[in-house]
Amino acid sequence: MKTIVRKYKVSDLYMLEHNKTMLQHFADEQAAFSGFDADFANPFETDWESTISTAELMPTDETVKDQLQQLTAKVEEAMEKCRVKFQQSKYFIEKAWPTSPATRNEFGFDDYDKARKSQLGMLQFMRTFFATATKYAVELDAVGYDAAAVAEIDALTIELDKANNDQEKFKGTRSITAEERVVAMNKAWDVMVQVSKAGKTIFYADPAKYQLFLLPASSEPAQDIPIPG
């Protein structure tokens, strides 16, 4: 699959600012443009403005990064709740089975240290933990770990599962969002290039107006820039 890349060398913000400035100059000189090429007649101006607006509304790379960080924070928060729940539960499990390491390991005592470091590992651990607590609900209730305490394991598992799914889903769409942004930016750029090319042709003998339709300096071919005077 071919990667979509930006067509310009300046920043997105500067490109859009330059785009809007050229749009204003175009509006002032639209009669000259439409007289040169009928394609520049209305609704060209309106369509161009809409293209710029669409590009401006696209989330920035930094915004996308911040959104992912927020989702990651929710995962870590859910992970920590699960860790705390298990640590608090150990007291009652040990109380119910003080001389049965095998039963305690059935609750995950021997797997916890490894599972606690991984989202998927912790998620599977919590599912097994809940299933085991449900299996031994009577014995746990007898030592003060009631049905509500068991149900909380399931609730925390669901919370972690949702947080993990939300994060993974966003990771999957992140590249799509970035690509859509580049496409929108390139579309605004292409319109500006079209206007610039026409403007430099229309006003070739008018250096002052010619300058109004130049692309950003780092993107402007040197041979297309006239020397005033």
C-alpha positions in Angstrom: 0.0 0.0 0.0 1.4 3.4 -1.0 2.0 5.9 1.8 0.3 9.3 1.3 2.8 12.1 2.0 2.4 15.8 2.3 3.1 17.7 -1.0 4.6 20.8 0.6 7.7 21.6 2.7 6.3 24.0 5.2 4.3 23.4 8.3 0.5 22.6 8.1 -0.3 25.8 10.0 1.8 28.0 7.7 0.5 26.3 4.6 -3.1 27.0 5.7 -2.3 30.6 6.7 -0.8 31.2 3.3 -3.7 29.4 1.7 -6.2 31.8 3.3 -4.2 34.8 2.4 -4.0 33.8 -1.2 -7.8 33.1 -1.1 -8.3 36.8 -0.1 -6.1 38.0 -2.9 -8.0 35.7 -5.3 -11.3 37.1 -4.2 -10.1 40.6 -5.0 -8.9 39.6 -8.4 -11.5 36.9 -9.3 -12.7 38.8 -12.4 -9.2 38.6 -13.9 -9.0 34.9 -13.0 -12.4 34.0 -14.4 -11.7 36.0 -17.5 -8.5 34.0 -18.0 -10.1 30.6 -17.2 -13.9 30.1 -16.7 -13.1 27.4 -14.2 -12.2 30.1 -11.7 -15.7 31.6 -11.8 -18.1 30.9 -8.8 -18.4 28.6 -7.0 -14.6 28.2 -7.2 -14.0 30.7 -4.3 -16.7 29.1 -2.1 -15.4 25.6 -2.8 -11.8 26.6 -2.1 -12.9 28.2 1.2 -14.7 25.0 2.1 -11.6 23.0 1.3 -9.5 25.1 3.7 -12.1 24.8 6.4 -12.2 21.1 6.1 -8.4 20.9 6.4 -8.4 23.2 9.5 -11.0 21.0 11.3 -8.8 17.9 10.9 -7.3 16.8 14.3 -3.6 17.6 14.4 -0.9 15.0 15.0 -0.5 16.4 18.5 -4.2 16.2 19.2 -4.2 12.5 18.2 -1.2 11.8 20.4 -2.9 13.5 23.3 -6.1 11.4 22.8 -4.1 8.2 22.8 -2.4 9.3 26.0 -5.8 9.8 27.6 -6.9 6.3 26.6 -3.6 4.8 27.9 -4.2 6.6 31.2 -7.6 5.0 31.5 -6.1 1.6 30.8 -3.5 2.1 33.5 -6.2 3.3 35.9 -8.2 0.2 35.3 -5.1 -2.0 35.7 -4.3 -0.4 39.0 -7.9 -1.0 40.3 -7.5 -4.7 39.4 -4.1 -4.9 41.1 -5.6 -3.3 44.3 -8.6 -5.6 44.2 -6.5 -8.7 44.0 -4.1 -7.6 46.8 -7.1 -6.9 49.0 -8.7 -10.2 48.1 -5.5 -12.2 49.1 -6.2 -11.7 52.8 -9.6 -13.5 52.5 -8.2 -16.2 50.2 -5.4 -17.0 52.6 -7.9 -16.9 55.5 -10.1 -19.5 53.7 -7.2 -21.8 52.6 -4.3 -21.2 55.1 -2.7 -24.6 54.3 -3.6 -25.1 50.6 -1.0 -23.5 48.3 -2.6 -25.3 45.4 -6.0 -23.6 46.0 -4.4 -20.2 46.4 -2.5 -20.8 43.1 -5.9 -21.6 41.5 -6.8 -18.0 42.4 -3.6 -16.8 40.6 -1.1 -16.4 43.4 1.6 -17.9 41.3 0.7 -16.0 38.1 0.0 -12.5 39.5 3.5 -11.0 39.3 3.8 -11.7 35.6 0.2 -10.9 34.7 0.2 -7.5 36.5 2.6 -6.0 34.0 0.6 -6.7 30.9 -2.8 -5.4 29.8 -3.8 -8.7 28.1 -2.1 -10.7 30.9 -4.0 -8.8 33.6 -7.3 -9.1 31.7 -6.9 -12.9 31.4 -5.8 -13.1 35.0 -8.9 -11.2 36.2 -11.2 -13.4 34.2 -9.7 -16.5 35.8 -9.8 -14.8 39.2 -13.5 -14.1 38.8 -14.2 -17.7 37.6 -12.4 -19.1 40.6 -14.0 -16.8 43.1 -17.4 -17.8 41.7 -16.5 -21.4 42.0 -15.5 -21.0 45.7 -18.2 -18.3 46.5 -19.5 -20.3 49.5 -16.1 -20.8 51.1 -15.2 -17.1 50.5 -18.5 -15.9 52.0 -17.8 -17.9 55.1 -14.7 -15.8 55.8 -16.3 -12.4 55.0 -15.7 -12.2 51.2 -19.3 -11.9 50.1 -21.1 -12.0 46.7 -20.7 -8.2 46.3 -16.9 -8.6 46.6 -17.0 -11.4 44.0 -19.2 -9.3 41.7 -16.7 -6.4 41.9 -14.0 -8.6 40.3 -16.2 -9.0 37.3 -17.0 -5.3 37.2 -13.3 -4.4 37.2 -12.6 -7.0 34.5 -15.3 -5.4 32.3 -13.9 -1.9 32.9 -10.3 -3.1 32.0 -11.6 -4.9 28.9 -13.4 -1.7 27.7 -10.4 0.5 28.4 -8.2 -1.9 26.5 -10.5 -2.2 23.6 -11.0 1.6 23.3 -7.2 2.0 23.3 -6.6 -0.7 20.7 -9.4 0.6 18.5 -7.9 4.1 18.6 -4.5 2.7 17.7 -6.1 1.0 14.7 -7.7 4.2 13.5 -4.8 6.5 14.3 -3.1 5.9 11.0 -6.4 6.4 9.1 -6.9 9.7 10.9 -3.4 10.8 10.0 -3.9 9.8 6.4 -7.2 11.7 6.2 -5.5 14.8 7.6 -2.7 14.6 4.9 -5.3 14.1 2.2 -7.3 17.1 3.4 -4.2 19.3 3.6 -3.0 18.2 0.2 -6.3 19.1 -1.3 -6.1 22.6 0.1 -2.5 22.8 -1.2 -3.5 21.6 -4.7 -6.1 24.4 -5.0 -3.5 27.0 -3.9 -1.0 25.6 -6.4 -3.6 25.8 -9.2 -4.4 29.5 -8.3 -0.7 30.3 -8.0 0.1 28.9 -11.4 -2.7 30.9 -13.0 -2.0 34.0 -11.0 1.7 34.1 -12.0 0.6 33.7 -15.6 -2.1 36.4 -15.4 0.0 38.9 -13.6 3.4 38.1 -15.1 3.8 41.7 -16.3 2.6 43.1 -12.9 5.3 42.3 -10.3 3.3 43.6 -7.4 0.3 41.4 -8.0 2.6 38.5 -9.2 4.1 38.4 -5.7 0.6 37.9 -4.2 0.2 34.5 -5.8 3.5 32.9 -5.0 3.6 29.7 -3.0 5.5 29.6 0.4 9.1 30.4 -0.3 10.5 26.9 0.4 8.0 25.4 -2.0 8.3 27.9 -4.8 10.4 26.9 -7.8 13.2 29.4 -8.1 12.8 29.8 -11.9 9.1 30.9 -11.5 10.0 33.9 -9.3 10.5 37.1 -11.3 13.0 39.7 -10.2 11.2 43.0 -9.6 12.6 46.0 -11.5 
